[in-house]
């Protein structure tokens, strides 16, 4: 029989799939904007969800380097599609956010932080890799100095993780120790079983949001099936990055001709940095009203592939595509470790899927590692 | 209700400048002036302290923000001097300011010259062009605590005699116990001093390698040769300090622009111990 009391933290429970609607309703009733995967523009993107029918039920995406195609699975999986071009960073580190307002006064200028009161957000369907990406962004924006814009969004966040049953052909989270199972820092974590959701309660908020939702304790059979699904997912990975000693190897080979060769293929378009869930680089844009009385600074996403990115008075410190690609790859797999204590890649594979010329980052790392063997 | 996320606290606004008034403008050379700025808010003026080598972010509303090292005496933090060459859109806008104008200022940011670590040592300061600006606070500090250091030498070079900064102060620096060696790349008939690129000045001085610390700031190509000359004289890498420059947008490690290997020039830099950045220093297009 269904029980209606709130489940304990760390408990595993079973929900009917349609009960997810009640979870969404409860979140919306508490003023959360629920964001999750929807099908739009021939891709699975992240957008507001009011009803579970908006989820890409029965759809998945076939992915390859430089390729992405939606296909129907013939099944009824709610979370059968792996990652699309969107990552959650757009909701925590918005592509545009006003940071400063300057007002002309009698005595010159006054400066104040731009108004920024983001609404409560609930992320539905966060994969383990993207969960780890959020933890990496926390290091960037919260650790030494605290970015108020990121911090406010992070404080007002509810996370429903989904353990990944269906890694794409470009995925390699397993080798980056970032998945496919969500381990920590979620409010609820879903494992999609054929007919039900197995839900792990990760926090008090996760427990409370299930108020009034019919659930049953998970049985050993449910847990066993979930373990099987995870094992099956773990066996499906086609790509991997060997991470041991990688920062050292890359820094030792900064002048190798492999970089010239990648520079010939790379278009320097910056797609990889836009779809990357951990790429955080940004720049500032300044506006002023026509009367010259009010100035606004806006922080916008930037990319290390943009020519101006490293511009100084004496010129550009990375004028070639070769040097910009090297900056990007060594940042993810080498310098990030010095900066923030871990590698900056979570193995989501987006950069590979969305590269217009199909540069596969795992191939490049393998080739650069191969130099070590020479 | 409490979310699973680690709730971060919300401290001060790291991207928020405070108003500062231009107190005076001194022309140093063609296209280079020193702007003395003072916070208009008394509590900011009272709280602000900086160390030699640190920098501020100067903001012109509607135009942009630029990282400028502080060129004045750290013992007088109430007036902050910034020596600025008009090179880009923001520095040109600063160049149009008049005394009494207000701009935005936030800082100080970044690492500083290791003056505590250098006590008891000889100091060799090698600068080129506007690279003199971030080392002027060192000279002004050292003169106040002259007894804490051995010999203090300044090798300073400019392209032409007209490009040299702070020329009217050289005599005072000499009197303050600084051995000032000035050279220019190209001389004219007015110039009575040395001619040649800065590293050439190494041949005019004698150093005690074991007790000399090198502090250098200038174009990267100049610093490369300074390091070469210093190492040729067996000055240990641990005692060579360089000031690096990279594009900067935020100065607090958020924007990613100033990455230099595993560091952010705004946080671990701009002053680096050479040994720490040796693997990257001089790497082409790095």
Interface residues (C-beta under 8 A of the other chain):
Chain A: X30 X99 X100 X102 X104 X107 X108 X109 X110 X111 X112 X113 X138 X140 X141 X142 X144 X145 X146 X147 X148 X151 X152 X154 X155 X156 X157 X158 X159 X185 X186 X187 X202 X203 X204 X205 X206 X208 X247 X251 X254 X255 X280 X281 X282 X283 X284 X286 X287 X288 X292 X295 X297 X299 X302 X304 X309 X310 X311 X312 X313 X314 X317 X318 X319 X320 X322 X323 X326 X327 X331 X334 X335 X336 X337 X338 X339
Chain B: X1 X2 X3 X4 X5 X6 X7 X8 X9 X10 X11 X13 X14 X15 X16 X17 X18 X19 X21 X40 X59 X61 X62 X63 X64 X65 X85 X87 X88 X91 X101 X102 X103 X104 X219 X245 X246 X247 X249 X250 X252 X253 X254 X255 X256 X257 X259 X261 X262 X263 X264 X267 X279 X280 X283 X284 X285 X286
